[in-house]
Amino acid sequence: MNTDKPYLSVNAVRKYKDESGIERSHWTKIGAAFPNSKGGFSIKLDLIPLDRDLDIVAMPPQANDRE
């Protein structure tokens, strides 16, 4: 992945309840979003989520996300 350009990390977020019944979220990095010349973003996915009940979130990458 080219880290010279600023980008957003694209994550799939799945909510579930743990064994105690507490709702938790599991985040999986599935790609990146890069600014394009029209003011929007080009999204590059490494994985396509199959679960219909999830959120897809773009956010600044964490330090350990850079490859």
Secondary structure, DSSP 4 states (H G I P E B T S, - for coil): ---SS--EEEEEEEEEE-TTS-EEEEEEEEEEEEE-TTSSEEEEES-----SS-EEEEEPPPGGG--
